[in-house]
């Protein structure tokens, strides 16, 4: 469990950051440059502090509309 969020970012297949936030109450709305993001694979990175110390997670998410 993350107690303090430092960064949550989503990147497209070209390595462009399509979303970033430091607020855990704000999520990605699946838009990029005011247009719906294209279907595909996106990489997410989460950095924060947990009860056990620093936390860094990364993975993929598939966007299908």
N, C-alpha and C positions, 0 to 999 in steps of 0.2 A: 504494500500500500504506500502510495506517495503522500507524504505529509506536506511537501513544498514543491511546487512545480517551477523549474527553472526555464524549461523550453519544451514545446511540443511542435514539431515541424513535419510537414509532408512534402515529398519531392516526387516529381514525375520521372519518366524513364530517361529524360535528357539531363537530369540532375538539377533542374530548376526548382526552386522552392515555391510551391504553390500555396502554402499556408504555414503560418507560424503564430504562436501565442505563448504568453506567460500566464494567462488566466485559465484555470482549470474549468471554469464555467462556460468557456467559449469553445465550440467545436467547429470542425471544418464543414462548410455547407456544400461541398462538392463543386464549388465554382473556382475558376481561375481567370483573372483579368475580366471580371464581370460576365463571364460566359460559362455555361456548364462545362465542367472538365470532361475530357474524352474518356471513354471506357478504357480500362487497362490496369496495369499494375503500378502501384505507388508505394514508395518506401516511407516509413515513419520513423522518427527518432524522438524519444522522450528522455529528458534529463531532469532529475529532481533529487529530492532528499527523502529517504524512507526512515522508518524506525531503526533500521539496521545500518544507516549511513548513506553515502552517495549511491545513486541509482541511475543506470543508463540502459535503456531498452531500445531495440530497433527491430523492425520486421517489415512485412509487406501486407498490403491490403489490395484486393481486386475490386475495382469500381465497375459495376454492371448496372445499366439502367434498364 
